[in-house]
Amino acid sequence: MITSYHVHSNYSDGESTVLEIVSAAAEQGLDEIGISDHLVYPKPGRHVSWSMSVDRLGSYFEELHNVQRVVGDRIKVRLGLECDYEPETVVLLADLLQRYPLDYTIGSVHFLGNFPIDESPEHWDNLKEEDRNNIVRGYWQRIRELAESRLFNIVGHMDLYKKFGWRPSIDLEAEISEALDAISAAGMVVEVNTAGLTKPAREIYPSKKILEMSQARDIPLIITADAHKASGLTDGYQIAKDLLDSLGYSRNVIFSSRTPKMLSGI
């Protein structure tokens, strides 16, 4: 079973249309393709250029349904969104999401307050080491809150803060453990996101250590490419599979109507 669930179309910051992505997935032999464009719930005074606007959600799901009909039995199309967890907007986001026929949601943290986690290295370079460490500590607390909200199915690119090559210089195992305990309690899935391989981090999100901690809690894992174009739907998959094989992990998971189904094999 080959799937690609973390995929962005030109509805948010992707380069390809939904039809181009789905057609490419069928041609590449995938069994399921999930479109999961960014949705950051709007806040006064902030514009997120890479997020789909709320008023486009109706046309987004209409297009996903239309493409499903066009491709027929060639490939299964799953309907998703990648949404930011922010405590100020989570209630409004929850109300919004229940109006649409989602197969799964990816919950991510791209902002800690007004600080953008993965926008540019300059944001991190301008901070003192202590401030960087405090942001990462806050990031893991926010991941725990994300899981406790019970709003999401998959937690997106954990340890995203390493994108530009910087890592914390303090021990955060307690904070990471609390976050993973909450993820496990919520029945969520952790994605093994290969996008970090092509960034300065040069590493999958999350790290091998965090994946080992996830596996110790029997948290399901799913390989994703965080693709932003039709040609990159399975980029880095073999590296991710080899990593999971080295950990002794041998399961896969698919989603339908917000319900996970576990499969054997990766």
Buried (B, 14 or more C-beta within 10 A) or exposed (E): EBBBBBBBBBBBBBBBBBBBBBBBBBEBEBBBBBBBBBBBBBBEEEEBEBBBBBEBBEEBBEBBEEBBEEBEEEBBBBBBBBBBBBEEBBEBBBEBBEEBEBBBBBBBBBBBEEBEBBBEEEBBEEBEEEEBBBBBBBBBBBBBBBBBBEBBBBBBBBBBBBBBEBEBEEEBEEBBBBBBBBBBEBEBBBBBBBBBBEBEBEBBBBBEEBBEBBBEEEBBBBBBBBBBBBBBBBBBBEBBBEBBEEBEBEBBBBBEEBEBEEEEEB
